[in-house]
Amino acid sequence: MTARPVIDTQGDPTAEAAPVTVRASLSPSRAADFKTCPLLYRFRSIDRLPERPTVEQARGTLVHAVLERLFDLPAPARTPESAGDLVAPQWDRLVTAEPELSTLFADDDTAGVEGFLRSAAALLEGYFAVEDPRRLEPAEREALISAVVDDELLIRGYLDRLDVAPDGALRVVDYKTGGAPREAFEARALFQLKFYALVLWRTRGVVPRVLRLLYLKDAEVCDYAPDAEELVRFERTVVALWRAIEQATVRQDFRPRPSRLCDWCSHQSRCPSFGGTPPPFPVAAAAPDPLVDARSRPATPGADE
């Protein structure tokens, strides 16, 4: 289910608004890219350079797919055993849909594939340690939601899960397949959830009661309760971030910002911080399609995970 966007976000979030022209779009992952490293944003969003998938990314994608399919089962059947039975079929489905995933293992590396599937199943055990899916009926799973802010910026993203209580209260749930992060990385994860909270508030007039991060590796739960004033401030932050991206695009100036996350970057060979040279700036980048902002690839370890 996709929420209908509310266009005017400057007044009553439930008020009907006149149509406007959407000039640009931004997802939480692309916004986080720019905050982390402007050059990374350019490589992914403007140059659209390919990135070879990693085992960690593939495992995260697989676990998300299993948890989505788990809720297709009748509530009594949502058991650890049933989740485990979904792992291999979902991996086959993902490889069929994204053939590049098959390059993660050699054709004769049966042991590697089996170990990979076992590691995904182990993360699912962490999920069952913190939630009982037999007692849950999510309102939405893997749902694309969107809203327009500042009259012309479309913000959108995919929710892992949205729970709606009988009284209408919303809980946004995000699965993380990495370990529970230090405070700095947790702030990045919460940035993503605040992004979703802002969209939900602007489209449904309801501030989510809980933003929940489920860290499956460590079987930990992190809950955060936003409020409307905080989301107003966050909206200003998102708009300011987009304006900074626009300025960088006009100037063709996306500078690297080295950090520990560079260890997982696919583009070190093109990065000046590592002696590389970025490709020529795309001519068409000055006028990109405002609605082209494909769903991001899985996050690098230590970033969103």
Secondary structure as the mmCIF struct_conf table of DSSP 4:
data_model
#
loop_
_struct_conf.conf_type_id
_struct_conf.id
_struct_conf.beg_label_comp_id
_struct_conf.beg_label_asym_id
_struct_conf.beg_label_seq_id
_struct_conf.end_label_comp_id
_struct_conf.end_label_asym_id
_struct_conf.end_label_seq_id
HELX_LH_PP_P HELX_LH_PP_P1 ALA A 3 VAL A 6
BEND BEND1 ILE A 7 ILE A 7
BEND BEND2 GLN A 10 GLY A 11
TURN_TY1_P TURN_TY1_P1 PRO A 13 THR A 14
BEND BEND3 ALA A 15 ALA A 15
STRN STRN1 ALA A 24 LEU A 26
HELX_RH_AL_P HELX_RH_AL_P1 PRO A 28 THR A 36
HELX_RH_AL_P HELX_RH_AL_P2 PRO A 38 TYR A 41
HELX_RH_PI_P HELX_RH_PI_P1 ARG A 42 ILE A 46
BEND BEND4 ASP A 47 ASP A 47
HELX_RH_AL_P HELX_RH_AL_P3 VAL A 55 LEU A 70
TURN_TY1_P TURN_TY1_P2 PHE A 71 ASP A 72
BEND BEND5 LEU A 73 LEU A 73
HELX_RH_3T_P HELX_RH_3T_P1 ALA A 75 ALA A 77
BEND BEND6 THR A 79 THR A 79
HELX_RH_AL_P HELX_RH_AL_P4 PRO A 80 ALA A 97
HELX_RH_3T_P HELX_RH_3T_P2 PRO A 99 LEU A 104
BEND BEND7 PHE A 105 PHE A 105
TURN_TY1_P TURN_TY1_P3 ASP A 107 ASP A 108
HELX_RH_AL_P HELX_RH_AL_P5 THR A 110 VAL A 130
HELX_RH_3T_P HELX_RH_3T_P3 PRO A 133 ARG A 135
BEND BEND8 ALA A 139 ALA A 139
STRN STRN2 GLU A 140 VAL A 149
TURN_TY1_P TURN_TY1_P4 ASP A 150 GLU A 152
STRN STRN3 LEU A 153 VAL A 164
TURN_TY1_P TURN_TY1_P5 PRO A 166 ASP A 167
STRN STRN4 LEU A 170 LYS A 176
BEND BEND9 GLY A 178 GLY A 178
HELX_LH_PP_P HELX_LH_PP_P2 GLY A 179 ARG A 182
HELX_RH_AL_P HELX_RH_AL_P6 GLU A 183 ARG A 204
BEND BEND10 GLY A 205 GLY A 205
BEND BEND11 ARG A 209 ARG A 209
STRN STRN5 VAL A 210 TYR A 215
TURN_TY1_P TURN_TY1_P6 LEU A 216 ALA A 219
STRN STRN6 GLU A 220 TYR A 224
HELX_RH_AL_P HELX_RH_AL_P7 ALA A 228 ARG A 251
TURN_TY1_P TURN_TY1_P7 GLN A 252 GLN A 252
HELX_RH_3T_P HELX_RH_3T_P4 ARG A 260 TRP A 264
TURN_TY1_P TURN_TY1_P8 SER A 266 HIS A 267
HELX_RH_3T_P HELX_RH_3T_P5 GLN A 268 ARG A 270
HELX_RH_3T_P HELX_RH_3T_P6 PRO A 272 PHE A 274
TURN_TY1_P TURN_TY1_P9 GLY A 275 GLY A 275
HELX_LH_PP_P HELX_LH_PP_P3 PRO A 278 PRO A 282
HELX_RH_3T_P HELX_RH_3T_P7 VAL A 283 ALA A 286
BEND BEND12 ALA A 287 ALA A 287
TURN_TY1_P TURN_TY1_P10 PRO A 290 LEU A 291
HELX_LH_PP_P HELX_LH_PP_P4 ALA A 294 THR A 300
TURN_TY1_P TURN_TY1_P11 PRO A 301 ASP A 304
#
